[in-house]
């Protein structure tokens, strides 16, 4: 390790470093997105003082800024002043910012410079509780994140990985299943945006479909969401892509153990305001797979982009999209004398997946008080799975076939109007036209021919509408209130869901918050189309699962860099799909492609917990984050008995810290560490006698989730070294997950010993990469 660090320090340091760079961007009203004209942007403590003023379009450019991290101070008459600490200025590429200012509520009085903005303030101003933002830099800097928003969120209070978080990025929020998360991009609901999405865990995947380098500041919500969000039971990821540099073209080349990445951004035509941002990644995982305990082969590639077309009088048009292709194969073992696992040795499969989403957004500022955003989008997701199984006489026989295509065409509009600095309203409506074509067949008890499990094709509609207001009732007292309505034509169900949040800043740096929301979510379409007897479809009228969320919180800002926050919550889930007279509930499902049972909305569940966050934002090259969650999650299935849920892990604790030091004139060396402890998932006891008889693992579901998997202790490490050369920046990075070799536990039937055995697998995941920024 010492030799590696020495090599990284010495390699490009001999090059003469570029000493200055440009910071440019735009200053906007946080609520109406109108440009703020004449705002001053200053580089604090620069000598001589460096700064700029925004023009009629809100744009600014501060030139000849020394390389390194700086604090910016932004001021404008009638707005709260803002400090932006730790703005990174690097060689090779300019720093492009979008700065949103909040209008001063006490108009006419002196507006003083506010405290420096702390990390984590949500972008959505209607969020009162259980929300925080994250940035692209954090996905690469935080240990364990591996450029993945979902893995980054596992460090936040209330969020726990399912297992060690190595094999997949699925997360359980406040004891809920990963499938309860809603993913949105540029204000549009999108399919699960992960490579190998949903193969092993519904709601999870291998890694996020797009590079974290494209992200602007984005939000994650863990409960009592604002009225804007529907079709989610546990959490929401609201992600945004940044806009390309409007002044110069810049490029990034990145190579590492998991593949190659190429990115480019800049003006579409030099001197014109239109910009582009595009990123492509390709991986065979060929360098990494030999380090992993699997015989399966996997490839993936993805393309993401955003084009922006500002106009003088017709608003701003943005065309954006993401797309990915995945392939995974497993080859059977023809030597039956070495078989140990029925699945891994006797199975051949080929899986091909594709997902895409693209949209055209129009942003129109109507005067100084009104903002209209309209979006038209298309999304599609395809899964093809062909699986065969070795019979006892070594014949490959069909075992499972899945052909699934879903699509959505959506059209939506959101209108924001600021009646006064004290009163803001937002209303919106969206319509989705859902298309589906599903053919899922399995061989019962691995005996061909294949029988239909879920079959159907057609279209349906999903309609959503919301209205919400933010009111400043008095100094330090804010109320957010609204309602969300949705209708699912396939089942004919309509819900109207109230949402409310209140905050009281009762003392300097101290705030009490309270939030409530009623939420609901539709299931994956295949659950509505199952055919238990091969013909009838008993789940066609299955209702939406629903939940009450109640959250109370307290936060205190101890200094400009340090804050403490605590939240307590209670969730009551109802109308949950369950199997009658059974312990089964969809609250516990990870993934089961063979599921073909009739469901009824008779289940309930409850989650209660308390969370603590202590955070020191990056200041002086050092940051730290400590989060802790204690909770209980239980459910009542179709048999009427209360049990712990699968995701009743009871606790999740995280400690992160990082230090960044300057090396030489402008190079930066960063060391980041994360240690986490998470309680094990619940699991049902194994029926050993029946398992031996059937030569496969059979669980005793009458004692559902009585047992618990071992707890996980995980340590992650990230080392980064940024070298600012003459005309380019070189970034070396080593992201190591699971440095302590934590192991996930599972039961399997061993064909050699003819008994159920526990499989403990765990491996380090090293992601070494080099990036060239031009």
N, C-alpha and C positions, 0 to 999 in steps of 0.2 A: 504493500500500500504506500509506503514512503517513497519507493522508486516511482510509482505512478504519479503521485502528487508532484514530485520533483520534475518529472517529465512534462507534466501539464503546465507547470510554472515557467519552464524554460523555453518550451517549443516556440511559440510565436512572439515571445517577449522581446526578441531581438529586433523585430520590425519596429520602425518608427511609428508611433501612434498618432492618429488624427486627434487633434486637441479640442475641437469644438464641433457642435452640431446644432441643428435647428429644432425648436419645439413649435409645432403649429397645431391648429385645430379650430374648434368653434365653441362659442358660448351661447347657450340656449336657456330659455325659461323652462324650469323643471316640469311644469304642469302642461303648458300649451305648446311647447317645442318651438315657440317663436324666437327668432334671433335676438340676442341682447346686444344692442348697438352701443358702442363707446365703453364697453367694459375694459378695465385695465388688468393686464396679466403681468405680474412681476415675479422675477426670480429672487427669492428672499436671500439676503446676505451676499448678493453678487456685487463685485467691485470691478469696474463701475456698475451701477445699477442697470440690470437688463430688464426690458419689458416691452409691451406692445399694447395696442388698443384694438378692440374688435371693430370691424367695418359694418356696412349696412346689412351684410349677410351673416353677421356674427362671427366672421372668421378673423383669426389673428395668426401672427408668426413672430416668434422671438428667435433671433438669429445669434450665432456665435456663442452658444451656451457651452461652457466647459463640460467634458464628459464626466459621468458619474451620476449620483443621485442628488436631486434638488427638491426644494420646497417651493411651490408656486402659491402666490396669493392673488385672488381674483376679487375685484371690487366693481360694483356698479350701483349708481344711485337708485334707491328703492328696493334693493335686493340685499339679502344677508350675505356678507362677505364670506369667502370660502378659502381655506388653506388646503392644498393638496401636497402632502408630504411624499417623499421617496419616489418622485418621478424619475424614471431611469432614462438617461441620455447616453446613447451608445453610438459608436462609429458604424459606418456602413448604411444605417437606416435612420431616418428622421423619427422623432417622437410625435405621434399624432393623437390628440386628445379630443374628447367631447365633454365639455364642462357644463353641467346643469346647475343653475342658480335658483334658489327659492326666494320668492317675493317676500319682502319684509311685511309682517302682519301689522305692526304698529306704524303705519304710514305717517310721515311728518315728524317723527321723532328721530333722534340721532341713531344711525345704524353702526354698531361697533363691529370690529373684526371678530368673527366667531372662532371658537376653538377649532383646532385642526380636525379634519374629518377622520373619524376612526374607521378602521377596516370593518366591513360587515354591514354598514347601513344599507337597507334594501333599496333597490332602484324604484320599486313601486311605492309611491307615497301613500297609498291606501292601506298598506300593510301595517298593522298595529302590533301583532304578536307573532312569535314563531316564524320569523323570516330574517334572512340575511343575504347579502350579496357575496359573490366570489368573482375573481378576475382570472384572466388567462395566465397572468404571471404566477398566481397561486397554484394553478394546476401543474405547473412545471417546477415550482420552487418547494412546495410543501412535500415533505417526505411521505411516500406511500401513495401520492395522487397519480403519478405516472401519466400526466397530461390528460386525466380522465375526470370530468366533473362529478360522476357518481362516486368514484373512489375518494375524491377530495371531500365530498359531503360526509363520508364516513367518519371524518374527524370532528364533525359538528355535534352539538348536543342533541340527543334524541334520535340519532342515526346509528345503526349498527350494521356491519357487513353480515351476510349469511355465511357463516364459517370464517375462515381466515382471510377471505377477500382476495385470494391468489387466483383461483381457477376462474372466478367470474366477478363481476362488479355489482351484483344484486345487493340491494340494501333494504333493510327492514326499518321503517320509521315508526317509532313509538309502539312497537309490538305488532304492526300491521305487515301483511304480506307484501313483497316487492311489487306485485301486480297492481297495487293500489296507487302507484305513482303516475301522475300525468306529465307528459313531456310536451313542451311547446317551444317553437322556434319562430322568432319575429311575430309573436302574437297568435300563431296558428298551431292547433293540435297536430302533432306528427306521430307516426308509428315509433315504437321503441327504437331509439337511434343508436343501436349498438351492433357491432359485428357479432354474428352467431346469436342474434336476438332470440331469447325465449327457448333455446334448445334444451337447456338443463334447468333454468329457472325462469318462469314467466315474470317479465318485468326486468330481467337482467340480461347480460351478455358477456362477451369477452372484453371489449373495450369500446369506448365511444366512437361512433361512426365518423366523426370529423375531428380534425386536429384542434387542440385547445388554443393554438396560436390564432385562430380566427375569432375567438370570443371577445366581445366587449363585456363590460360588467354585466353580470346576470344574477338572477335571484333563485333561491331555493326556499320553499315553504314547507313547514313540518306540521302545520295544524291551523284550524280556524282561518282558512284562506279568505282573502277579499272576495267580493261578489263577482269579480271578473272571471273567476275560475270555477269550472264545473267538471264533471266526469272524473273525479278523484276522491279516494277515501283516505289516503295517508299523506301524500306529499305532492308538490308541484315543482318542476324545474322550468323556469321561464328564462330561455336563453336568447341572446342576441349576438349577431355578427357585427363586428366593427366595420367601418368604412375604409376603403383604401386611401392611401396618401394622395391628395389632390394635386400635389406639386411636382413630384418626381417618381420615377419608376424604381421599385426596389424588389429584390429577389432573395429567396432563402433556399439553400440546398442542405438537406439533412440526411445522414446515413447512420444506421445503428443496427443492433442485433435483431430488431423486429421489422426492419425494412427500410425503404427509401421514401423520402418526402421532398416535394418540390412546391414552392409557393412563390407567388408574384403579386404585386399590387402597384397601383399608380393611376395616373390619368389615362383614360382611353385614348384621348388625343391631347398631345402636349399643348398647354395653354387653355384647354377647355375644362369646365367644372366636373364633367362626368368621370367617374372612377371605376376601377375594377379591383377585385380581390379574389384570388383563386388558389386552391390548395389541392394537391393530388398525393396520395400515399399508395404504396404497393408493398406487399410483404408475402413471402413464402414461409416465414417463420423458420426457414431452413437452418439459420445459425442458432436459433434458440431451442428448437424441438429436441435436439440431442441432450439438452440439459434437463428435459422434463420427463416425468415418468408416464409416458403415453406412447402408444404405437400408432395413433391416429395422425393423419396428415391434414394440414390446414393451410389455406391461402385466403387472403382478403385484399381488397383494394377499395379506395373511396375517392370521391371528388366532391369538393365543396366550393361554393362561389357566392359572391355578392357584387352586383353591378348597381351603381347609383347614378341617377340622372336628374340633377337639380335643374329647375327651370325658373325663369323670372316671375311668371305670373300664374303658372299652372301647378305649382307645388313641386314635390319631389317624388320621383318614381324610383323604386328599388326592385330589382329582379334577383332572387336568391334561390339557392337550392343545395341539396345534399343527396348523395347517392352512394350505394355500396354494394359490392358483390362478394360473397363468401362461398368457400367450398371446403368440405371436410369429408375425409374418407377413412374407412377402417377395413383392413383386409383380414379375412379369417385365417386361423392357424390350421393347416391341413394335417398336422401330426397330433392325432387324438391322444397319444400316450403322454403328451405334455400339457393337456388341458387342465386348467385350474378354475377358470371362470366361464360360466355359461355364456355370458354376453361377450366379453373381450376376446375369447378364444373361438367361439363357435358362430360369430356374427360377422357379416360383411354389410357395410352400408355406404351409400353415397348421398351426401346432402348438399344441395345448392340453394343458396338464399340470395335474395335481392331486395333492397329497400330504397325508396327514393321519395323525395319531397321537394317541391318547387313552388314558388309563389311570386306574385307581383303585388307589391304594396305601394299605395299612394298616400303620401303625407301632405296635407294641405292646411296651412295656417290661415284662418279666416279672421283677419284683424289681429288685435293684440290679446284677445281673450278666449278665442275658440280654435280648436284643433280637431281636424277630422282625419282619421286613418281608415282606409278601406283596403281589403286584401282579398285576392282571388288565389286559390292554391289547389294543387293536385298532389296527392300522395298515393303511393302504392307499395305493397309488400308481397313478396312471393317466397314460398317455401316448397321445395320438392325433395322428398325423402324416399329412397328406395332401400329397403332392408331385407336381407336374406339370412337364413339360419341353417347351420349344419344339422342334419338329422343324425341319428345314431349310426346309420350306414353311410355317412359322409356324403349325402346328397344335399346340395344347397337348395333350400325351398323358400318360397316367398313368405315373409314374416310380417312386413308392414309396408304400406305405401301411403304416402301423403302428397297430395297436390293441393296447395292452398294459395289463392290469390285474393287479396282484399285491396280495395281502392277507395279513395275519398276525394270528391270534388267539393270544395268549400268556398263560400263567399261570405264575407263579414265586414262590418263597419263599426267603428267606435268613435263617439263624439265626446270631446272634453271641453267643458266651458267653465271659465273662472268668473263667477259672479262678482267676487271681490277677493282680496287677499285672505279673507276669513272663510270663503265658501267656494268649494270646487265640486263639480258634478261630472260624472262619466257614465255614459250609457252605451250599450252595444248590443248587437244582434249578429248571429252567424247561423248559416244553414249548411249542413253537410249532406251530400248525396253519397251513400255508402253502397259500394258494389262488392259482392262476394261470390266466390266460386270455390267450393270445398269438396274434396273427395278423400276421406280418411278411412282406410280399411286395414284390418289386422287379421292374423291367423289365430283363432281362439285356441288357447293352450298350446300355441306354436304348432298347430295342426292345420295345414291348408285344407280347403281353399280360403281365401281372404273373405272376411265378412265386413259389411259396412258398419262403421262406428258413427261417423258424422258426414252427411252428404247433403249438399244443397247449393243452389245458386240463385241470385236475384239481386234486388236493390232495396234500400230502405232509406229513411231520412232521420237525421238527428238535428234538432233545432234548439238553440240556446239564446237566451236574452238576459241582460242584466242592467241594473241601475245602481249607482252608489254615489254617496256624497261625503265630502270631508268638510267638517265644520270646526272652526276654532271658536269655542264658546267663551273663553276667557283666556287671559295670559297663562300659557302652560297647559291649557285644557283643550284636548282635541277629540272629536267624535267622528268615527268612520262608520257609516251605516248604509245598507243596501240589501238587495235581494237578487237571487239567481234563479232563473226558470229554465227547464229543459224538457224536451219531449222526444221519445224514442218511438218511431212509427212501427218498428218491427213488433214490439210488444204492446203498443198503445198506451204506455205509461207516461204520465206527466208529473213533474215535481216542481214545487216552488220553495226556495230555500232562503230563509233570512240569514243575514250576516251582520255582525256589529262588532266594533272595537272602540275602545276608549283609552286615552292616555292622559296622565296628570303629572306634569313636571312640577312637583310640590316644593322642591328645593334645588339649589344650584347643583347641577350634575346628577340629580336623582329623579327617577321616574317610575310610576306605577302604571301597569297596563292590564287591560282585561279584554278578552275576545271570545266571541261565540259564533259558531257557524253550523248550519245543517248542510250536509254534503251527501252526494250519491255517485254511483259509478255503474256503468254497464259492464257486462262480462265479455270475454272473448267470444266472438261470434260462434265458434264451434260448440260452445256449451248450449246455445239455443237450438242447434241443429242435430244433436245427438239422437241416435236411434237405438234404444236399448234392445228392441226386438227385431231390429233390422228394417223396420218399416215406419212405425209411428214416431212422432216428434213431440214428446210430452213437455219440452221446455220452451216451446214457441211463445208462451205467454209469461215467461219468467220475469219477475219484477226486478227493479234496481236495488242493489244493496245500499243502505243508508246509514248515516252516522251523525250523532251530535258531538261537536267538539267544544270544549270549554277550557280556556287557558287564562291563567293569572300570572303576571310577571312583575319583577322588580329589577331595575338596573341602576348602576351607580358608576359615574365616571370619576375615577380616582385621580386622574391626571390627563394631560393631553394625549397620552399614549396608552393608558391602562383603563380598562372598564371591567366591571363585574356584572353578571346578569344571572338571574334565577327565574325559572318558570315551573309552575305546577299545572298539570292538565288532567282532565278526565274525558274519556270518549265512551259513548254508548252507541254500539252498532246494532242495527236491527234490520229486519227483512233480508237477512243473509241467506243465500241459497244453501240448502242442506239436503241430505238424503233422509227421507222419513224413516224413523225408528233406527237411526244409525248414528255413530259418532262422527261421521263425515261432515265437514263444513268447508266451503270455498275460502274461508279465512285462513286455512292452513295449507292451501295448495302451493307447492313449488312448481311442479310440472308433471302432468300425467297425460301423455298422448293417447293412451288407451281408454280414457274415461268415457263411459257410455251409460250414465244412470239418470233416472228422472230426478229432478230437483224441485224443492218447494221453498218458498220464502219464509221459513219458520225459525231461522237461526238468529241468535243474538250474540253479542260479544261486548267486552269492556276492557279498556286500557286505562290505567292510571299511573302517574309517575311524577317525578320531580327531576329537574335538570339544572346544572350549574355550568357557567362559562366564565373563565377568567382569561382575558386576552390583553396582551401587550402588542400593539401594532408595531410594525417595523420602524424603528427610530434609532439613529446612530448605528445602523448596521445590525441590530438585534431585534428579534421578535420572539414571542412565546404564546402558546395557546394551550389551555387545559380545560377539558370538558368532562363532565360526569353525568351519567343518567342512571337512575334507579327506577324500575318500573315493574308492573305486573300486567300480564295480558292473559285473559281467559275467554272461553266461549261456551255456548250451549248449542249442541248439535241437535239433530232430529230426534234423538232419544231422550231429550229433556235434561241431560246431566251436564253440570258445569265441570269444565276441565281446563288446564292450561293450554294455550295455543302452541303451535309449533314454534312460534317466534317469541315465546316468553323467555327471553334470555336473561332477564332480571337486572342486568347491569352492563354498562359499556363505559369505559374510562379511556381517555386519550390525553397524552402529553406530547406537545410538539415544541420544538425550539430550533432556531436557526441563527447563524451569525454570518454576516457578509463583511469582508475586509477588502480594502483597496490594496492592490499589489502593483508596485511601480507607480507610473503616472496616472493610469486610468483603468487598469485591469481590475476585475472583481472576482474574488474567490468566495464561494458560498458553501457552508456546511449545514445540513438540515437533518434533524433526527425526529422520529416519531416512535413512541411506545404506546401500545394499546392493549387493554384487557377486556375481553368480551365473554359473557356467559354463554354456555353451549346451548344450541337449539334443543328443543324437546323432541323426543321420538318415542314411538310405541315399542313395547317389549316384543321380542321375537318369539313366535310360537315354534320352539325348537323341534318338537315331535312332528308337526305338520310340515315344517321346512325340510326335514330329512326325508319324509315320505315323498314330497313333490320335487325334491332336489332344486329348490329355489327358496329365497328368503320370504317367509310369510310372517306378517306382523299380527299381533293380537290386538285388533282394533277395539275390542271391548274394554281394553285398558289403555285407550289412546293417550299418548304423550305423557305417560307416567315416568318414563326414563328421560335422561338428559345426556346429550353429547358432552365430551370434555370441554372445559373452557379453553379459550385461545389467548395466548400471549404472543403478540406480534410486534416486531421491531422493524422499522424501515429507515433507510438512509438515502439521502440525495446529496451528491457533490456536484457543484457547477463551477466552471471557470470560464469567465468571459474575458477575451483578449481583444482590445480595440487596436486594430492595425491601421495602416495608412489609409486605406479606402474600404476596409471591410472589418467586420467583427467575427471572431471565431469563438464558438461556444462549445465547450466540452462538458458532457453531463454523464454521470453514473447514478441511475436510480435503482436502488436495490430493495426489493420487497422481501419481507419474511427473513430477515437476517438471523433470527433465532430458530429457524426451521420449525415453526409451528406446524402441526399436523391436523388435518381434517380426519374425522372418524366416520366410517360407514360399515354396514354389515354386508357380507357377500357369502354365497354358498361355494365352498371349495370342493371341486369335483374329485380331487385326489384324496382328501381326508373324509369326504362325504359328510360334511358338517358345516354349520354356519360359523364363519370366522369374522373377526373385526379387522378391517383394513384401515391402517393409519398411514396417510400419505401427506407429505409436506416437503416443499422444495423452495429454495431461494429463487427469486425471479430477477435476474440482473438485466437492466436495460441501459446499455452503454451506447452513447450517440455523440456525433459531431455535427455541428451546424455551421454553415458559412452564410453570413448575412451581408449582402451587397447592396 
